[in-house]
Amino acid sequence: MADFKWVNSPIKWQVENSIPPGLSHRTFKSESMDLDVGYFIYRPEVCEKQPDRAFPLGFRLHGGGPGSESKSYKLAT
């Protein structure tokens, strides 16, 4: 088993899986852990077409342990 990392490079994963349009990988700085945490964000095309409109937002972070942010991307789509 590979060592656990909070940020996992999506490069290999993107080659092996089809990425839906509007899905991208980003990171944020965790103040409590003082390190970066990776996540995927899905923004439907309508968000770009209607930038002044408010849309619902949901978060799901992988939370540690075995796995990575790439295991939960399908929840967003």
N, C-alpha and C positions, 0 to 999 in steps of 0.2 A: 504494500500500500504506500502511495506517495505521501510525503509530509503534508500536513494541513497548511493551507495558506488562505488568508482573508481576501487576497486579490489573485484571481486565476486568469492567466492570459487567455482571451477568447480566440486567439488565432487558430490553434489546432482544432478547437471545438467548432469554429465557424466553417472550417474546411470539411469537417465530417458531418455537419448538420445543415439543413437549409434554414436560413435566417429569414423570418417574415419581414416584409417592408415595415419600417417604423420602429424596429427593435435595435437598440444600441447598448453597448457595454460602457459603464462609467464607474467612477469611484467617488467616495466621500471620505473626509477625514473624521474618524471617530475620536471625539474629545476624551471619552472615558478610557479608551485603550491607547490613545496617542499613536494611531496608525491608520492607514487607508483600508477601506472595505469595498470590495467590488459588488456591483449590482447590474442588472439589466433593466432598461426602461423601455416600455412600449408606448409609443405615441402614434395613434391612428392618423391617417392622412387628414382627417377632418380637423385635427388640432392645428395643422399648418394653414388650412384654408380659412379657419375662423379663430385667429389668434386672440381676439378680445372676449371670446366666450369661455365661461368656466366649465370644466369637465370634472367628473368624479375621479378620485385618485385612490389607488390602493397600493400598499407596500407589502412585500414579503422578502425578508432577508434570510439567507441560509442559516444564520445563527451559530455557526461553528460545528465542530465535530466532523466526521467524514463527509465529503461532498464539496460542492462549490455552488456559486451563484448560477452556473450554467445548468444545473439540474432542475431549476424551477422556472426556466424561461417560458415553458409552455403554458403556465398558469396565466400569463399575461395575454396570451392570444387565444 
